[in-house]
């Protein structure tokens, strides 16, 4: 009985502390205070800054904002694994770049062609199947593949402070959306169980699709053509197309999110924009202006100029990943 009573006390205390601090993995520094101040301001009924629930829209980039993105974007690693899996059906890939470099394990050379090369690989591995077939392939990979440095599942490489932030915003009647340059159909199979964000609240880049009757069944087929790129100038377009409301809060980590922040900030009433600045080489990676992945250059300057919130990962987060001791 005594042990049960002690356990009950511990659980009660833990719950109380959690309720008192909705963002326990955030240090009590300026970014945490700015987030809480903004949320309290827009949810206080009767105040000049009160925002109706219907307008409490918050948008989040995914790569480098909700989960890690080094050494390369995780979807790129998915593409490389797909190339290896499909290689027996494509003997020409042994000598055709960038596929040949992937098969040799030379990822640097495979990516030397930049966005064009990555898109070519994506089209070759992500199309020619139904949307349901692709969703299963993506889900099977994300539940088994592991990060090359940490050995953790990719879904364990999510940032604990950002998970707390998503929960905190939703507890205050915000609707949270992913707005990512990553593939919309790559993310949708797993974002609800990992982030609590359902498929209909995921916006991303896409291939073209078409309706067909295949073997007597209605299907949507993925066509090897780019449908939409949800990055940079594309993010406000994607938000307007999918949501139809301007966010009052936006969260990102790179120059690819700059236009999303600008779109958010140009609305009326209280606004909040935040950049995650990767400054922790020990617990994660340190990179910004010169990085080939997640470059933060123009965005960092504009954030400082206009007073947007910038999270110094090393100093503002006391925990990065949930698996940290």
Number of C-alpha atoms within 10 A of each C-alpha: 6 7 8 9 10 11 12 12 12 12 12 12 12 12 12 11 12 12 11 10 13 17 23 19 22 24 16 14 13 12 20 20 12 15 20 16 11 16 20 14 16 22 18 13 12 9 10 11 16 16 19 13 13 10 14 22 21 23 27 24 27 24 24 20 23 23 21 25 21 18 13 16 15 18 18 18 17 18 20 23 17 19 22 16 12 14 16 11 9 11 10 12 19 16 11 10 18 21 26 19 19 22 20 12 13 13 18 11 16 21 18 12 14 11 10 11 15 18 18 16 21 23 17 17 20 24 18 15 16 20 18 15 12 20 17 13 16 21 15 12 16 20 12 11 16 17 17 12 8 10 11 14 16 20 20 18 21 24 21 24 24 23 19 17 20 22 18 18 19 16 11 14 16 22 19 24 25 28 31 28 22 23 20 20 21 22 22 21 20 20 18 15 10 12 18 16 18 17 17 12 18 25 28 25 21 20 20 13 19 11 11 13 10 11 7 7 8 11 16 16 22 22 17 19 16 14 12 17 19 24 23 17 15 21 27 23 19 21 23 13 11 14 16 10 13 22 27 25 24 28 26 29 27 26 22 23 29 28 18 30 29 16 18 22 21 11 12 9 12 16 18 20 24 23 26 21 22 22 17 16 11 8 13 17 16 14 18 19 15 10 11 12 17 26 17 24 15 13 23 22 11 15 18 11 9 9 12 20 20 20 21 16 22 19 13 20 24 15 19 23 21 14 11 8 5
